[in-house]
Amino acid sequence: MAAPIISISDAAMARIRQLMEKRGKPAAGVKVGIRTRGCSGLSYTIEYADEISKFDEVVEKEDVRVLIDPKAVMFLIGTEMDYVEEKLKSGFIFRNPNEKGRCGCGESFHV
């Protein structure tokens, strides 16, 4: 069996569970994608997914399901999805071995 496209940390799993419970309606999971944005060119997107699209890659760990947008797969191979809480900010972070650089504010990257 091939390794999943991304790995999901325990902290990210816990946060996804919380978000799914708070949503108030069923979801197929959360969907991770990439869009053109920011000073370095690309940024990560995360949104609720109401259904699994035909070409989505599905990564499941325990009861958590993360869908990968097919246009983002080549950018995300080997990435770890994590969740951090710090004094001034909290959110999902991606440790992506494919990144060649990030902008100064950390909001975008390039490969």
C-alpha positions in Angstrom: 0.0 0.0 0.0 1.4 3.4 -1.0 2.0 6.0 1.7 -0.8 8.7 2.0 -0.2 12.0 0.1 -0.2 13.8 3.4 0.2 12.8 7.0 -2.1 14.2 9.7 -0.7 15.0 13.2 -2.7 14.2 16.3 -3.2 17.9 17.0 -4.7 18.4 13.4 -6.9 15.4 13.9 -8.3 16.8 17.2 -8.9 20.2 15.6 -10.7 18.7 12.6 -12.9 16.7 14.9 -13.8 19.9 16.8 -14.6 21.7 13.6 -16.8 18.9 12.3 -18.7 18.8 15.6 -19.2 22.6 15.6 -20.4 22.7 12.0 -23.8 21.5 12.8 -24.4 19.5 9.7 -22.7 16.4 8.3 -19.6 16.7 6.1 -17.6 14.2 4.1 -14.5 15.8 5.7 -12.2 18.8 5.2 -10.7 19.5 1.8 -7.2 20.8 1.3 -6.2 22.6 -1.8 -3.8 25.1 -3.3 -4.6 28.4 -4.9 -2.6 31.2 -6.5 -2.2 33.9 -3.9 0.3 35.9 -1.9 3.7 37.3 -2.7 5.3 33.8 -3.2 2.6 32.5 -5.5 0.7 29.7 -3.7 -1.3 29.3 -0.5 -3.0 26.4 1.2 -6.8 26.3 1.4 -9.0 24.3 3.9 -12.7 24.1 3.7 -15.6 21.7 4.6 -16.4 19.2 1.9 -20.0 18.2 1.6 -19.2 15.3 -0.7 -16.2 13.4 -2.1 -15.6 14.4 -5.7 -14.7 11.8 -8.2 -11.0 12.8 -8.5 -10.4 13.7 -4.8 -7.6 11.8 -3.1 -8.9 10.7 0.3 -6.6 10.4 3.4 -8.2 8.8 6.4 -6.7 8.5 9.9 -9.0 7.0 12.5 -12.3 8.9 12.2 -10.8 11.9 10.4 -11.1 12.3 6.6 -9.0 14.8 4.6 -9.8 15.2 0.9 -7.0 16.5 -1.4 -8.1 18.6 -4.3 -6.7 16.8 -7.5 -5.0 20.0 -8.6 -3.1 20.1 -5.4 -1.8 16.6 -5.2 1.6 17.2 -6.9 2.3 20.1 -4.5 1.4 18.2 -1.3 3.1 14.8 -1.6 5.0 14.1 1.6 3.4 17.0 3.5 2.5 16.9 7.2 -0.7 18.7 8.2 -0.5 20.0 11.8 -2.4 22.4 14.0 -0.7 24.8 16.4 -1.9 27.2 19.1 0.3 30.0 20.1 -0.3 33.2 22.1 -1.0 35.4 19.2 -2.3 33.0 16.5 -3.5 29.5 15.9 -4.2 27.5 12.8 -3.3 24.7 10.5 0.2 24.6 9.3 1.8 22.5 6.5 5.3 21.1 6.7 5.9 20.6 3.0 9.2 19.1 1.7 8.3 20.4 -1.8 8.5 24.1 -0.8 11.4 26.0 -2.2 10.7 29.1 -0.3 8.1 31.2 1.7 7.2 34.8 1.7 8.2 36.9 4.7 4.8 36.9 6.3 4.4 33.1 6.0 1.1 33.2 4.1 2.3 31.9 0.8 5.0 29.6 -0.7 6.5 28.4 -4.0 7.7 25.1 -5.3 
